[in-house]
Amino acid sequence: MNGRLYVAPATLDEALAAVREHSRDGIVAGGTDAMVNHRSGKRALPDAVVSIHRLRELRNVRVDADGGMHVGALVTHADLAGSSDVLARFTALADASIIVGSPATRAAGTIGGNLVNASPAMDTGSPLLVLGATAELQSYVGIRAVGMAGLWTGPGHSVLNTVELLTAVTIPALPPRSGSAYVRLEYRRAMEIAVVGVASAITLSDDGVVTAASVSLTAVGPTCLLAGDAGRVLVGRRPAGDAIVDACAAAVDAAQPITDNRASATYRRHMVGVMTARAVLAAAGRASGRTVAVPATQHWRDLASIMEVAW
Amino acid sequence: MTYPLRVRINGIEYSTTVEAERTLLDLLRRQLGITGPKEGCDDSECGACMVLIDGQQTNACCTLALQADSRDVTTIEGLADDAIGRSIATRMLDEGGVQCGFCTPGIVISATALLSTRPNPSTEEIRTALAGNLCRCTGYQKIVAAVARAAADLATVVQHDESARSGGGNP
């Protein structure tokens, strides 16, 4: 641990130059993964630390004229959880951000760090997948956009090259009569990591038929996974009864759980079915104008008496 | 290789040099002798090291000291003159929310951050605000009661101030 370098760029250009020189391995934003890994012995900080906490320009949330949102990479989970725009338009993301870690984790942890850390159990991953988000990657060479579904390649791995910095996430506006939700199976209500997570986004016609649907799974694969068939099987049907059952079955088919110290693959596979029902119900309920308070993980039961479900 | 660091801690400006990987907790305890924040887990799970940076709750064990450059750090020692911190600390003692005391500095910091922004929290909100602070002794009930009682005390103070300002109406 001798002679580590430390740089704290003051502007994005300085940061891109620093990453060019030292690679992005040493980037520290809020430190809720990088520093924890270093202190716990899981992964030591590299020889050069590039602290990007001074880049205020990356901590903005901007709503565009068309209702889409541009979220800077240094926006924290606390920022997202407290944003009335996120709450109203992209509720699944609020559901996720408000249950990450603890208050201190949420105050320091950033969406950029969450994405690049690429944990298969990351809470914001499935919400961003069902919302069709895009990541903006910048380097000294230029800028490129990568759809969320193509961002991660495996646990802890993303498509960022060694000189790229994730600078923003853009989320397109959802059509009217849309709702989204994220639910997480957890053993305790704070400082927790998903055992299984499911996000869903649903759009309804005026008479309550699903016109668009997506479902994404967390902690049951090498990355967060879009379960394409689970969404497709809902389109053209009411979000109740057999349609929900079919969506849950498709989600279970899409899951690739492993057994680890948190749960067995068998248990996870079963719970994908249970949690998909909750996520889809909550998203559909919100799409129809009903209130499911954030986080949906705690408040999905608000709907259980209203919607028919068989699972 | 060391780097210059200037940081205001509990209102006092410090100027020192640190290695890149030095944590804020290590700076506070070992370099500066500010031992209020404790080392419990060293990986941001227990909250015993909780401090405020620019008013925001932070686990000092997982914060680079250099990331506190040019910022304001508050530790439990710095809350001695803070009305909210003092009220919480007093009620923690009155209500039995302190046994071994190891978690207490972090608890008081987190509770102060809560009451600074949410002066009238529900029990649920108190528990959520303290979710990153572990206590092995008390079972949390008396801690939560202490924070609720401090919140009520502080609300009474505000009411008295307001009625004094408006000419001493009926309390």
Interface residues (C-beta under 8 A of the other chain):
Chain A: M1 N2 G3 R4 L5 Y6 A8 V28 G31 T32 M35 V36 H38 R39 S40 L45 V49 S51 H53 G101 S102 P103 A104 T105 A107 A108 R189 A190 M191
Chain B: M1 Y3 E19 A20 E21 T23 D42 D43 S44 E45 G47 M50 Q56 Q57 T58 N59 C61 C62 T63 L64 L66 Q67 D69 S110 A113 T128 A129 A131 G132
